[in-house]
Amino acid sequence: MNRKHVQEGYEQVQQALLDYTVNCYPHIQDKFTKLLMVMPEIHQMASRGEDHLYHKHCDGSAPTQTLLMEMLHAKRK
């Protein structure tokens, strides 16, 4: 993967998050920093949720014909 392309994408996401916090939470000075600090936890929770849903699907206890399942299978390929 192109390192420069990844870095540019990362910077664009950071800028979008900064713009969002400045516009939506102007009265909270450190909102951007707080959001950055919880991003790893959010990522970890999302990964665990994905794994849980995939295992429920594999053991037959989750619906199979849904957009969410299609997206999950596409990601796992």
LUMVO-612578 format. One record per residue: residue in three letters; residue number from 0; x negated, y negated, z of N, C-alpha, C in turn. Coordinates in nm, 4 decimals. Layout:
residues N
  residuo  num      n.xx      n.yy      n.zz     ca.xx     ca.yy     ca.zz      c.xx      c.yy      c.zz
      ala  NUM         X         Y         Z         X         Y         Z         X         Y         Z
...
//
This chain:
residues 77
  residuo  num      n.xx      n.yy      n.zz     ca.xx     ca.yy     ca.zz      c.xx      c.yy      c.zz
      met    0   -0.0850    0.1179    0.0000    0.0000    0.0000    0.0000   -0.0896   -0.1243    0.0000
      asn    1   -0.0455   -0.2267   -0.0647   -0.1216   -0.3499   -0.0757   -0.1180   -0.4261    0.0567
      arg    2   -0.2330   -0.4380    0.1206   -0.2432   -0.5016    0.2523   -0.1940   -0.6461    0.2493
      lys    3   -0.2287   -0.7188    0.1443   -0.1875   -0.8588    0.1333   -0.0354   -0.8695    0.1233
      his    4    0.0248   -0.7812    0.0468    0.1703   -0.7805    0.0298    0.2404   -0.7536    0.1636
      val    5    0.1888   -0.6582    0.2391    0.2449   -0.6261    0.3707    0.2313   -0.7454    0.4644
      gln    6    0.1152   -0.8092    0.4646    0.0923   -0.9255    0.5503    0.1880   -1.0388    0.5147
      glu    7    0.2076   -1.0621    0.3863    0.2997   -1.1680    0.3435    0.4427   -1.1373    0.3874
      gly    8    0.4829   -1.0127    0.3750    0.6162   -0.9728    0.4198    0.6330   -0.9918    0.5691
      tyr    9    0.5303   -0.9545    0.6438    0.5318   -0.9714    0.7895    0.5464   -1.1189    0.8261
      glu   10    0.4722   -1.2032    0.7587    0.4788   -1.3468    0.7860    0.6154   -1.4047    0.7497
      gln   11    0.6753   -1.3560    0.6426    0.8086   -1.4034    0.6040    0.9131   -1.3646    0.7085
      val   12    0.9019   -1.2435    0.7599    0.9954   -1.1988    0.8634    0.9765   -1.2812    0.9904
      gln   13    0.8525   -1.3058    1.0271    0.8237   -1.3881    1.1455    0.8817   -1.5281    1.1289
      gln   14    0.8646   -1.5852    1.0119    0.9158   -1.7199    0.9864    1.0683   -1.7220    0.9908
      ala   15    1.1313   -1.6197    0.9350    1.2778   -1.6121    0.9379    1.3285   -1.6013    1.0813
      leu   16    1.2608   -1.5224    1.1632    1.2994   -1.5092    1.3036    1.2790   -1.6406    1.3782
      leu   17    1.1698   -1.7084    1.3500    1.1448   -1.8387    1.4123    1.2523   -1.9387    1.3716
      asp   18    1.2841   -1.9449    1.2436    1.3893   -2.0354    1.1959    1.5221   -2.0051    1.2644
      tyr   19    1.5542   -1.8776    1.2751    1.6788   -1.8357    1.3390    1.6836   -1.8825    1.4841
      thr   20    1.5767   -1.8584    1.5582    1.5778   -1.8956    1.7000    1.5816   -2.0462    1.7188
      val   21    1.5122   -2.1197    1.6350    1.5126   -2.2661    1.6457    1.6519   -2.3216    1.6158
      asn   22    1.7192   -2.2654    1.5159    1.8515   -2.3148    1.4777    1.9631   -2.2676    1.5701
      cys   23    1.9552   -2.1442    1.6170    2.0639   -2.0880    1.6972    2.0439   -2.1035    1.8474
      tyr   24    1.9213   -2.1204    1.8900    1.8912   -2.1327    2.0329    1.7970   -2.2505    2.0591
      pro   25    1.8338   -2.3698    2.0159    1.7427   -2.4837    2.0322    1.7162   -2.5194    2.1788
      his   26    1.8055   -2.4817    2.2668    1.7924   -2.5144    2.4083    1.7059   -2.4139    2.4854
      ile   27    1.6684   -2.3026    2.4218    1.5845   -2.2022    2.4871    1.4467   -2.2064    2.4221
      gln   28    1.3527   -2.2667    2.4929    1.2192   -2.2922    2.4381    1.1440   -2.1658    2.3962
      asp   29    1.1483   -2.0614    2.4772    1.0652   -1.9436    2.4498    1.1445   -1.8256    2.3925
      lys   30    1.2559   -1.8523    2.3295    1.3403   -1.7458    2.2734    1.2633   -1.6636    2.1688
      phe   31    1.1896   -1.7293    2.0820    1.1124   -1.6604    1.9785    1.0119   -1.5646    2.0419
      thr   32    0.9398   -1.6113    2.1410    0.8399   -1.5285    2.2089    0.9055   -1.4095    2.2773
      lys   33    1.0181   -1.4340    2.3422    1.0890   -1.3248    2.4096    1.1345   -1.2191    2.3093
      leu   34    1.1858   -1.2636    2.1953    1.2281   -1.1679    2.0928    1.1103   -1.0866    2.0405
      leu   35    0.9977   -1.1518    2.0194    0.8790   -1.0789    1.9726    0.8349   -0.9741    2.0742
      met   36    0.8492   -1.0068    2.2012    0.8058   -0.9145    2.3060    0.8930   -0.7888    2.3127
      val   37    1.0206   -0.7988    2.2776    1.1077   -0.6810    2.2853    1.1158   -0.6032    2.1536
      met   38    1.0552   -0.6539    2.0488    1.0614   -0.5853    1.9193    1.0086   -0.4413    1.9250
      pro   39    0.8962   -0.4134    1.9915    0.8502   -0.2739    1.9982    0.9518   -0.1821    2.0668
      glu   40    1.0174   -0.2316    2.1711    1.1180   -0.1515    2.2402    1.2386   -0.1262    2.1500
      ile   41    1.2800   -0.2273    2.0758    1.3923   -0.2118    1.9833    1.3571   -0.1098    1.8754
      his   42    1.2360   -0.1177    1.8244    1.1909   -0.0223    1.7222    1.1914    0.1200    1.7779
      gln   43    1.1430    0.1360    1.8997    1.1392    0.2682    1.9622    1.2807    0.3229    1.9835
      met   44    1.3715    0.2385    2.0299    1.5100    0.2817    2.0499    1.5750    0.3215    1.9177
      ala   45    1.5481    0.2448    1.8133    1.6042    0.2758    1.6818    1.5525    0.4107    1.6318
      ser   46    1.4248    0.4362    1.6517    1.3666    0.5646    1.6092    1.4273    0.6808    1.6866
      arg   47    1.4446    0.6623    1.8170    1.5053    0.7681    1.8976    1.6503    0.7927    1.8564
      gly   48    1.7221    0.6849    1.8285    1.8606    0.6982    1.7833    1.8693    0.7722    1.6511
      glu   49    1.7776    0.7411    1.5618    1.7711    0.8092    1.4324    1.7457    0.9586    1.4508
      asp   50    1.6478    0.9910    1.5354    1.6163    1.1319    1.5620    1.7364    1.2043    1.6229
      his   51    1.8013    1.1399    1.7175    1.9177    1.2001    1.7833    2.0281    1.2285    1.6815
      leu   52    2.0569    1.1310    1.5980    2.1611    1.1473    1.4970    2.1245    1.2576    1.3978
      tyr   53    1.9993    1.2635    1.3593    1.9549    1.3664    1.2654    1.9719    1.5058    1.3264
      his   54    1.9339    1.5212    1.4533    1.9468    1.6513    1.5188    2.0937    1.6896    1.5380
      lys   55    2.1783    1.5929    1.5683    2.3221    1.6209    1.5788    2.3765    1.6660    1.4436
      his   56    2.3284    1.6041    1.3390    2.3705    1.6438    1.2043    2.3237    1.7865    1.1741
      cys   57    2.1991    1.8166    1.2072    2.1436    1.9492    1.1785    2.2162    2.0600    1.2540
      asp   58    2.2625    2.0318    1.3758    2.3341    2.1364    1.4499    2.4850    2.1344    1.4240
      gly   59    2.5270    2.0494    1.3293    2.6662    2.0495    1.2855    2.7625    1.9683    1.3691
      ser   60    2.7125    1.8872    1.4602    2.8031    1.8111    1.5465    2.8163    1.6645    1.5061
      ala   61    2.7755    1.6319    1.3846    2.7919    1.4949    1.3337    2.8492    1.5030    1.1924
      pro   62    2.9264    1.4031    1.1516    2.9821    1.4035    1.0158    2.8707    1.4082    0.9112
      thr   63    2.8994    1.4715    0.7999    2.7952    1.4863    0.6979    2.8119    1.3915    0.5806
      gln   64    2.9320    1.3629    0.5413    2.9563    1.2833    0.4211    2.9801    1.1361    0.4548
      thr   65    2.8785    1.0726    0.5093    2.8897    0.9300    0.5407    2.7705    0.8560    0.4816
      leu   66    2.7869    0.7286    0.4630    2.6775    0.6469    0.4107    2.5579    0.6504    0.5051
      leu   67    2.5845    0.6471    0.6345    2.4763    0.6516    0.7329    2.3940    0.7793    0.7179
      met   68    2.4604    0.8917    0.7007    2.3881    1.0182    0.6836    2.3109    1.0206    0.5522
      glu   69    2.3691    0.9661    0.4480    2.2976    0.9586    0.3204    2.1704    0.8760    0.3350
      met   70    2.1804    0.7647    0.4056    2.0633    0.6791    0.4267    1.9590    0.7508    0.5113
      leu   71    2.0032    0.8226    0.6125    1.9116    0.8965    0.6991    1.8380    1.0039    0.6199
      his   72    1.9103    1.0776    0.5367    1.8458    1.1810    0.4554    1.7493    1.1202    0.3542
      ala   73    1.7856    1.0094    0.2950    1.6969    0.9442    0.1982    1.5675    0.9001    0.2658
      lys   74    1.5777    0.8538    0.3872    1.4584    0.8089    0.4598    1.3701    0.9271    0.4982
      arg   75    1.4301    1.0389    0.5295    1.3550    1.1567    0.5751    1.2873    1.2316    0.4611
      lys   76    1.3239    1.2041    0.3369    1.2638    1.2752    0.2225    1.1219    1.2324    0.2002
//
